[in-house]
Amino acid sequence: MSTDGLSVDDGIRTLLLLMPRMVGRAKRLKVPEELRELSLAPGTCHCWPTCCSTAP
């Protein structure tokens, strides 16, 4: 195991600080053309709640 880089605590702290930026950037991305017609949000499936809520 390498001792180079961040400790576990420092790595987790860094990820927690970066997460809001990453989520904000992902929200601003445009949905690709191929996926725009699909219902990708939870609970918007055509068979919901029967198959999606019982899927493993």
N, C-alpha and C positions, 0 to 999 in steps of 0.2 A: 504494500500500500504506500502510495506516495505521500510525502508530507508537504509537498508544494501546494500553494494556493490558499484558499480560505478555510477557516475552521468551520465546523458544522453550524455553529451558532451564527457566525458571520455570513455564511452562505445563505442560511434561511432568512436572516435580516435583509440581505441584499435582494433576495427574491420577493420578499414582502414589500419592499420599497419600489421595486420595478413593476409589480403586478398591476397597480392602477394605471400606469402608463401603457402597458401592453393591452389591457382591456379597452382603454380609451381609443387606442389606435385601431384595434380590431373592430370596434363599433363604427369607425369612420370609413372602413373599407367598403367598397361597393360589392354587392353580391354578383358573382359571375353570371353572365347571360344564360348559361346552361342550367343554372340552379334557380333562376328567378321565378319560374312557374311552379316550383315545388313548395309544398307546405313544410317548412323545416322547423317551425317553432313547436315546442312541446304542447301536446293537446290539440293540434290542428290536423292530425291524421284523419283520413276519411273513415277509419274504423275505430277511432277513439271513442269511448274508453275501453272497448272490449279487448282488442288484441294488444294495443300499445301499453296499456296499464298492467297487463298480466304477463308481458314478455319477461323472460328471465334476465 
